[in-house]
Amino acid sequence: MSEISLQTAQRLVTLLSGAMKGMTFYPARHPAIMQPLQEIMDAAEKVLRSQPEIRLGVIDGVFFIEDHLFFTPTTSIEELAGRLMEKEFSGIIIRRGVKLHDLTLFVSLLGRNNLNAAQIEKEMVEQGVTGISLKIVADEGSEKTEEGDRESGALQTYSQALAAIRDVFKDIESGRIPSSEKIVAVVQNMAAMAIRDPAILMSLSMIKDYDNYTFNHSVNVGVISMAVGAFLGYEGKEIEGVGMAGFLHDIGKTRVDKSILNKPGKLSATEFEEMKKHTESGTDIINKMTGISPQVAQAVLGHHLGFNRQGYPEWAREMPLSPMSEIVAVADCYDAVTTLRVYRRPLNPKAALDEIRKLSGSYLNGNLVDKFVEMMGNYPVGTLVRLDNNEIAVVFRPNRENSDAPIVKVVLDAAGRRLGDPRVQGLELQDGSCYASIVDVVDPSLKNIDVASYLNS
């Protein structure tokens, strides 16, 4: 619920509409313009002390400010709403820290008949306006819909991947040779996503299902492996191959006794010897499946050999290690340490990178670890962070130009209140200035925040 009162909302609209009309008669710095603009600033600053932003605009032909809808508008409100619809604006966001210059420029541009929404937005960006941002009808109808469709499609494909992996495991447990048809189709879809936007796959990899760990872990390792392959510049078929190896890397565990597989504590030496057989069992199973390349089977066999060849199976230590198996090894480690287990708390994504670095050059290929860290950035997708304005945000997308300033979703405002509509925010603004800086990494459990739900909603 917004802190803005109906009386304040009405006053803001009246002043804004009056200033806009005044621009047609007076220069921008004329007292007849500056007086209402200063009044708007005073009222807005008072509201912005208790909330991070003020939203106003038009939805379905009805003007609104925050929670207040004006179904029977005054003349001033009607004129402002008409101008916004004419320019194809659906909304205006006034943010904490707004300057009088920002407001003056926006109102002067809004009052000019020869400018459309895109031109106004472009001019404001070029003039360094950061306290006011605009919602454009065309943007919401195309770019945002396209992004939403892409992400909802990714979630659907992720669900299909879980179902496909589950079917493969059930086939094996029932003594049948698994069908590869469904999993091949899923891998092809996800490989295309990886080429378009690897960060979407990293968002999916933050989905954790502790009750179905084996299936969930298998899909996540495949997803991460494909993201790495795309980042390395692999072609479509190569990405499909490494994704398939990730999906099937633990398929041999279907032949491991359940009491060993589900044991909450440390395995005994005998039990560990049984567990180690899963790479060979997995290779045997894959070789019997149709439509799966031999390279996938080789990658599954070698994903625990280790870069230093101190892993297993021991008899395969002299074999050449494929890049595919090394990618799966990195993905396997990353998903394992970021997932809650009975015997271990999960690491946040940033701490997980530190753990991966410790294995660089020994268990994991050092050059590949460097590339993985570069892909993830200083604050990987899924990291919960505190900003220097005291907002809490989930890292949503990396910023390739500045790894310390990723794109985030703000989920708690500066007062600690949960936002009903999390706000996507670039920490580095288009004019090169900074919205806010990351000051700390936050434990999601302390804030009762399900990171995956914000990344994939």
C-alpha positions as CSV (number, residue, x, y, z in Angstrom):
1,M,0.0,0.0,0.0
2,S,1.3,3.4,-1.0
3,E,1.8,6.2,1.6
4,I,0.4,8.8,-0.8
5,S,-3.0,10.2,0.1
6,L,-5.8,10.9,-2.3
7,Q,-5.6,14.6,-1.6
8,T,-1.8,14.6,-2.4
9,A,-2.4,12.5,-5.5
10,Q,-5.0,15.0,-6.8
11,R,-2.7,17.9,-6.1
12,L,0.2,16.4,-7.9
13,V,-1.8,15.7,-11.0
14,T,-3.3,19.2,-11.0
15,L,0.2,20.8,-10.7
16,L,1.7,18.5,-13.4
17,S,-1.1,19.2,-15.8
18,G,-0.9,23.0,-15.2
19,A,2.9,23.1,-15.6
20,M,2.5,21.1,-18.9
21,K,0.0,23.6,-20.3
22,G,2.1,26.5,-19.1
23,M,5.0,25.4,-21.2
24,T,3.1,26.4,-24.3
25,F,2.9,30.1,-23.1
26,Y,6.1,30.6,-21.0
27,P,9.8,29.6,-21.1
28,A,10.8,26.7,-18.8
29,R,12.4,29.0,-16.2
30,H,9.4,31.3,-15.9
31,P,8.0,31.6,-12.4
32,A,4.6,30.5,-13.7
33,I,6.3,27.2,-14.5
34,M,8.8,26.9,-11.8
35,Q,6.3,27.5,-9.0
36,P,4.1,24.4,-9.7
37,L,7.2,22.3,-10.5
38,Q,8.7,23.2,-7.1
39,E,5.4,22.3,-5.4
40,I,5.5,19.0,-7.1
41,M,9.0,18.4,-6.0
42,D,8.2,19.3,-2.4
43,A,5.2,16.9,-2.3
44,A,7.0,14.1,-4.1
45,E,10.1,14.3,-1.8
46,K,7.8,14.0,1.2
47,V,6.2,10.9,-0.2
48,L,9.6,9.4,-1.3
49,R,10.9,9.5,2.2
50,S,8.8,6.5,3.0
51,Q,8.7,4.7,-0.4
52,P,11.2,4.4,-3.2
53,E,9.1,5.6,-6.1
54,I,5.8,7.1,-7.2
55,R,4.0,5.5,-10.1
56,L,1.4,7.3,-12.2
57,G,-0.1,6.7,-15.7
58,V,-3.0,5.3,-17.6
59,I,-4.3,1.8,-17.6
60,D,-7.3,0.8,-19.7
61,G,-8.1,4.4,-20.2
62,V,-8.2,5.2,-16.4
63,F,-5.6,7.5,-14.9
64,F,-3.9,6.4,-11.7
65,I,-1.4,7.5,-9.1
66,E,-0.2,4.6,-7.0
67,D,-3.3,2.9,-5.5
68,H,-5.7,5.7,-6.5
69,L,-7.8,5.3,-9.7
70,F,-9.6,8.3,-11.1
71,F,-12.8,6.9,-12.8
72,T,-14.4,10.4,-12.9
73,P,-11.4,12.6,-13.6
74,T,-11.3,16.4,-13.3
75,T,-10.5,18.5,-16.3
76,S,-6.8,18.6,-15.3
77,I,-6.5,14.9,-14.9
78,E,-8.4,14.3,-18.1
79,E,-6.0,16.6,-20.0
80,L,-2.9,14.9,-18.5
81,A,-4.2,11.4,-19.2
82,G,-5.1,12.5,-22.8
83,R,-1.6,13.8,-23.4
84,L,0.0,10.6,-22.0
85,M,-2.2,8.4,-24.3
86,E,-1.5,10.6,-27.2
87,K,2.2,10.2,-26.7
88,E,1.7,6.4,-26.0
89,F,3.0,6.5,-22.5
90,S,1.4,4.0,-20.1
91,G,3.2,5.3,-17.1
92,I,5.7,7.5,-15.4
93,I,7.9,6.5,-12.4
94,I,9.3,9.3,-10.2
95,R,12.1,7.9,-8.1
96,R,13.8,8.9,-4.9
97,G,16.6,11.3,-5.7
98,V,14.6,13.0,-8.5
99,K,15.9,16.5,-9.3
100,L,14.1,19.7,-10.3
101,H,16.1,19.6,-13.6
102,D,14.6,16.1,-14.3
103,L,11.1,17.2,-13.7
104,T,11.5,20.5,-15.7
105,L,12.9,18.7,-18.7
106,F,10.3,16.0,-18.7
107,V,7.4,18.4,-18.5
108,S,8.9,20.7,-21.2
109,L,9.3,17.6,-23.5
110,L,5.8,16.3,-22.7
111,G,4.3,19.7,-23.6
112,R,5.9,19.7,-27.1
113,N,3.5,18.5,-29.8
114,N,6.2,17.3,-32.3
115,L,7.8,14.7,-30.0
116,N,6.6,11.1,-29.5
117,A,7.3,8.8,-26.5
118,A,10.5,7.3,-27.9
119,Q,11.9,10.7,-28.7
120,I,11.1,12.0,-25.3
121,E,12.7,9.0,-23.6
122,K,15.8,9.4,-25.8
123,E,16.2,13.0,-25.0
124,M,15.9,12.4,-21.3
125,V,18.5,9.7,-21.4
126,E,20.9,11.9,-23.3
127,Q,20.3,14.7,-20.8
128,G,21.2,12.3,-17.9
129,V,17.8,12.1,-16.3
130,T,17.7,9.3,-13.7
131,G,15.0,10.4,-11.3
132,I,12.2,9.8,-13.8
133,S,11.7,6.8,-16.1
134,L,8.9,6.2,-18.6
135,K,6.7,3.2,-19.5
136,I,6.0,3.2,-23.2
137,V,3.0,1.3,-24.6
138,A,4.9,-0.1,-27.6
139,D,7.7,-1.4,-25.3
140,E,5.2,-3.2,-23.0
141,G,3.4,-4.6,-26.0
142,S,6.4,-6.0,-27.8
143,E,9.8,-6.2,-25.9
144,K,8.4,-7.0,-22.5
145,T,5.9,-9.5,-23.9
146,E,8.7,-11.1,-26.0
147,E,10.9,-11.4,-22.9
148,G,8.1,-12.8,-20.8
149,D,7.2,-15.3,-23.5
150,R,10.8,-16.3,-23.7
151,E,11.1,-16.9,-20.0
152,S,7.8,-18.7,-19.6
153,G,8.9,-20.9,-22.5
154,A,12.1,-21.6,-20.7
155,L,10.2,-22.6,-17.6
156,Q,8.0,-24.9,-19.6
157,T,11.0,-26.5,-21.3
158,Y,12.6,-27.0,-17.8
159,S,9.5,-28.8,-16.6
160,Q,9.6,-31.0,-19.8
161,A,13.3,-31.8,-19.0
162,L,12.4,-32.9,-15.5
163,A,9.7,-35.2,-16.9
164,A,12.0,-36.6,-19.5
165,I,14.8,-37.4,-17.0
166,R,12.2,-39.0,-14.7
167,D,11.0,-41.2,-17.5
168,V,14.5,-42.3,-18.4
169,F,15.3,-43.2,-14.8
170,K,11.9,-45.1,-14.5
171,D,12.7,-47.0,-17.7
172,I,16.0,-48.2,-16.3
173,E,14.6,-49.2,-13.0
174,S,11.9,-51.2,-14.8
175,G,14.6,-53.0,-16.8
176,R,13.9,-51.3,-20.1
177,I,16.4,-49.5,-22.4
178,P,15.4,-45.9,-22.0
179,S,13.8,-44.0,-24.8
180,S,15.8,-40.9,-25.9
181,E,13.1,-39.2,-27.9
182,K,11.8,-36.8,-25.3
183,I,15.2,-35.8,-23.9
184,V,16.6,-35.2,-27.3
185,A,13.8,-32.8,-28.1
186,V,14.3,-30.9,-24.8
187,V,18.0,-30.6,-25.3
188,Q,17.5,-29.1,-28.7
189,N,15.1,-26.5,-27.3
190,M,17.4,-25.6,-24.5
191,A,20.5,-25.4,-26.8
192,A,18.6,-22.8,-28.8
193,M,17.9,-20.8,-25.6
194,A,21.5,-21.0,-24.6
195,I,22.6,-19.5,-27.9
196,R,20.1,-16.6,-27.5
197,D,20.6,-15.9,-23.7
198,P,22.8,-18.1,-21.5
199,A,21.6,-16.1,-18.5
200,I,18.1,-17.5,-18.8
201,L,19.5,-21.0,-18.3
202,M,21.5,-19.9,-15.2
203,S,18.2,-18.5,-13.8
204,L,16.6,-21.9,-14.4
205,S,19.5,-23.7,-12.6
206,M,18.6,-21.9,-9.4
207,I,15.4,-24.0,-9.2
208,K,15.9,-26.5,-6.4
209,D,13.6,-29.4,-5.6
210,Y,15.0,-31.1,-2.5
211,D,12.5,-33.9,-2.6
212,N,13.5,-34.9,-6.2
213,Y,17.2,-34.1,-5.9
214,T,18.5,-36.6,-8.4
215,F,16.2,-35.5,-11.2
216,N,16.6,-31.8,-10.4
217,H,20.3,-32.0,-10.1
218,S,20.6,-33.8,-13.5
219,V,18.6,-31.1,-15.3
220,N,20.5,-28.3,-13.6
221,V,23.9,-29.8,-14.6
222,G,22.7,-30.1,-18.2
223,V,21.4,-26.5,-18.1
224,I,24.6,-25.1,-16.7
225,S,26.7,-27.1,-19.1
226,M,24.8,-25.7,-22.1
227,A,25.2,-22.1,-20.7
228,V,29.0,-22.7,-20.5
229,G,29.1,-24.2,-24.0
230,A,27.3,-21.2,-25.4
231,F,29.6,-18.8,-23.6
232,L,32.6,-20.6,-25.0
233,G,31.2,-20.1,-28.5
234,Y,30.2,-23.7,-29.2
235,E,27.9,-24.4,-32.2
236,G,24.4,-25.8,-31.8
237,K,25.2,-29.5,-32.0
238,E,28.2,-29.1,-29.6
239,I,25.9,-27.3,-27.1
240,E,23.3,-30.1,-27.5
241,G,26.1,-32.7,-26.8
242,V,27.4,-31.1,-23.7
243,G,23.8,-30.6,-22.5
244,M,22.9,-34.2,-23.0
245,A,26.1,-35.3,-21.1
246,G,25.0,-33.0,-18.2
247,F,21.4,-34.4,-18.2
248,L,22.7,-38.0,-18.2
249,H,25.8,-37.7,-16.1
250,D,24.3,-39.4,-13.1
251,I,22.1,-41.9,-15.0
252,G,24.3,-44.8,-13.7
253,K,23.1,-44.1,-10.2
254,T,20.0,-46.0,-11.0
255,R,22.1,-49.1,-10.5
256,V,23.4,-48.0,-7.1
257,D,21.6,-49.4,-4.1
258,K,19.1,-46.8,-2.7
259,S,20.4,-47.2,0.8
260,I,23.8,-45.9,-0.4
261,L,22.3,-43.3,-2.7
262,N,20.1,-41.7,0.0
263,K,22.5,-42.1,2.9
264,P,22.5,-38.7,4.8
265,G,26.0,-39.1,6.2
266,K,29.5,-39.9,4.9
267,L,29.8,-43.1,2.9
268,S,32.0,-45.9,4.1
269,A,34.9,-47.1,2.0
270,T,32.9,-50.0,0.7
271,E,29.8,-47.9,0.0
272,F,32.0,-45.3,-1.9
273,E,33.4,-48.0,-4.1
274,E,29.9,-48.9,-5.1
275,M,29.0,-45.3,-5.7
276,K,32.1,-44.8,-8.0
277,K,30.7,-47.4,-10.3
278,H,27.9,-45.1,-11.5
279,T,30.1,-43.5,-14.2
280,E,30.8,-46.9,-15.8
281,S,27.1,-47.9,-15.4
282,G,26.0,-44.7,-17.0
283,T,28.3,-45.2,-20.0
284,D,26.9,-48.7,-20.4
285,I,23.3,-47.5,-20.3
286,I,23.9,-44.6,-22.8
287,N,25.6,-46.9,-25.3
288,K,22.4,-48.9,-25.5
289,M,20.2,-45.9,-26.1
290,T,19.4,-44.7,-29.6
291,G,20.2,-41.2,-30.9
292,I,22.9,-40.5,-28.3
293,S,26.4,-39.8,-29.6
294,P,29.4,-41.9,-28.3
295,Q,31.0,-38.6,-27.2
296,V,28.2,-38.2,-24.6
297,A,29.0,-41.6,-23.2
298,Q,32.7,-40.8,-23.0
299,A,31.9,-37.5,-21.2
300,V,29.8,-39.3,-18.6
301,L,32.5,-41.9,-18.1
302,G,35.1,-39.1,-17.5
303,H,33.3,-36.5,-15.5
304,H,34.8,-37.7,-12.2
305,L,38.3,-38.4,-13.5
306,G,39.5,-35.0,-12.6
307,F,41.8,-32.7,-14.4
308,N,44.7,-34.1,-12.4
309,R,43.5,-37.7,-13.2
310,Q,43.2,-38.6,-9.5
311,G,39.5,-39.4,-9.8
312,Y,37.6,-42.5,-11.0
313,P,37.3,-44.9,-12.7
314,E,41.0,-45.6,-12.0
315,W,41.4,-47.7,-15.2
316,A,40.5,-44.8,-17.4
317,R,43.0,-42.3,-16.0
318,E,45.3,-42.5,-19.0
319,M,42.4,-41.8,-21.4
320,P,42.3,-38.4,-23.1
321,L,39.7,-36.2,-21.2
322,S,37.2,-34.5,-23.5
323,P,36.3,-30.8,-23.0
324,M,32.7,-32.0,-22.7
325,S,33.4,-34.0,-19.5
326,E,35.4,-31.1,-18.1
327,I,32.4,-28.8,-18.6
328,V,30.1,-31.3,-16.9
329,A,32.5,-31.6,-14.0
330,V,32.4,-27.8,-13.4
331,A,28.6,-27.7,-13.7
332,D,28.2,-30.7,-11.4
333,C,30.4,-29.0,-8.7
334,Y,28.6,-25.7,-9.0
335,D,25.1,-27.1,-8.7
336,A,26.1,-29.5,-5.9
337,V,27.5,-26.7,-3.6
338,T,24.6,-24.4,-4.2
339,T,22.0,-27.0,-3.3
340,L,20.8,-27.8,0.2
341,R,21.6,-31.4,1.3
342,V,21.0,-33.2,4.6
343,Y,24.7,-33.0,5.4
344,R,25.5,-29.5,4.0
345,R,24.0,-26.0,3.8
346,P,24.0,-24.5,0.4
347,L,26.5,-21.8,-0.6
348,N,25.2,-18.6,-2.2
349,P,26.3,-18.3,-5.9
350,K,29.2,-15.9,-5.1
351,A,30.6,-18.1,-2.4
352,A,30.1,-21.1,-4.7
353,L,32.5,-19.5,-7.2
354,D,35.1,-19.2,-4.5
355,E,34.7,-22.9,-3.8
356,I,35.1,-23.7,-7.5
357,R,38.2,-21.6,-7.7
358,K,39.8,-23.8,-4.9
359,L,39.5,-26.8,-7.2
360,S,41.1,-25.0,-10.2
361,G,44.1,-26.8,-11.6
362,S,43.5,-29.9,-9.5
363,Y,40.1,-31.5,-9.8
364,L,38.9,-28.9,-12.4
365,N,40.5,-27.5,-15.5
366,G,41.9,-24.1,-14.5
367,N,41.3,-22.4,-17.9
368,L,37.7,-23.6,-17.9
369,V,37.2,-22.4,-14.3
370,D,38.5,-19.0,-15.4
371,K,36.0,-18.9,-18.2
372,F,33.2,-20.1,-15.9
373,V,33.9,-17.3,-13.4
374,E,34.0,-14.8,-16.3
375,M,30.6,-16.0,-17.5
376,M,29.1,-15.8,-14.0
377,G,30.6,-12.3,-13.1
378,N,31.5,-11.1,-9.7
379,Y,27.9,-11.4,-8.6
380,P,26.4,-14.5,-10.3
381,V,22.7,-14.8,-11.3
382,G,20.7,-15.7,-8.2
383,T,22.9,-13.9,-5.7
384,L,20.9,-12.0,-3.1
385,V,22.6,-8.6,-2.4
386,R,22.2,-5.5,-0.3
387,L,22.6,-2.2,-2.1
388,D,24.1,0.9,-0.5
389,N,20.6,2.5,-0.5
390,N,19.6,-0.4,1.8
391,E,17.4,-2.1,-0.8
392,I,17.6,-5.9,-1.1
393,A,17.8,-7.3,-4.7
394,V,18.3,-10.6,-6.6
395,V,21.0,-10.5,-9.3
396,F,18.9,-11.1,-12.4
397,R,21.3,-10.7,-15.4
398,P,25.1,-10.1,-15.6
399,N,26.5,-6.9,-17.0
400,R,29.3,-7.9,-19.4
401,E,30.8,-4.4,-19.4
402,N,30.9,-4.0,-15.6
403,S,30.7,-7.2,-13.5
404,D,30.3,-5.2,-10.3
405,A,27.0,-3.6,-11.6
406,P,24.7,-6.4,-12.8
407,I,21.0,-6.0,-13.5
408,V,19.0,-6.9,-10.4
409,K,15.4,-7.4,-9.3
410,V,14.7,-5.2,-6.2
411,V,12.6,-7.3,-3.9
412,L,12.7,-5.4,-0.6
413,D,12.7,-1.6,-0.4
414,A,15.0,0.4,1.8
415,A,12.6,0.1,4.8
416,G,12.7,-3.7,4.4
417,R,9.2,-4.0,2.9
418,R,8.6,-6.7,0.3
419,L,7.6,-5.3,-3.1
420,G,4.5,-6.8,-4.6
421,D,5.9,-6.1,-8.1
422,P,9.7,-6.6,-8.0
423,R,11.5,-3.9,-10.0
424,V,14.1,-4.8,-12.6
425,Q,16.9,-2.3,-12.2
426,G,20.3,-1.8,-13.8
427,L,22.9,-0.7,-11.3
428,E,24.8,1.1,-14.0
429,L,22.6,3.6,-15.8
430,Q,22.7,4.4,-19.5
431,D,24.5,7.7,-18.9
432,G,27.3,5.9,-17.1
433,S,26.1,7.0,-13.6
434,C,25.3,4.5,-10.8
435,Y,21.9,3.7,-9.4
436,A,23.4,2.0,-6.4
437,S,26.3,-0.2,-5.5
438,I,26.4,-3.7,-4.0
439,V,27.7,-3.6,-0.4
440,D,27.1,-7.1,0.8
441,V,25.8,-10.6,-0.1
442,V,22.7,-11.6,1.9
443,D,21.6,-15.1,3.1
444,P,18.2,-15.7,1.5
445,S,17.0,-17.8,4.4
446,L,17.5,-14.9,6.8
447,K,15.1,-12.8,4.7
448,N,12.8,-15.7,3.8
449,I,13.3,-15.2,0.1
450,D,13.0,-17.9,-2.5
451,V,15.5,-16.6,-5.0
452,A,14.4,-18.9,-7.8
453,S,10.8,-17.7,-7.7
454,Y,12.0,-14.1,-8.4
455,L,14.3,-15.2,-11.2
456,N,11.7,-17.4,-13.0
457,S,8.4,-15.6,-12.3
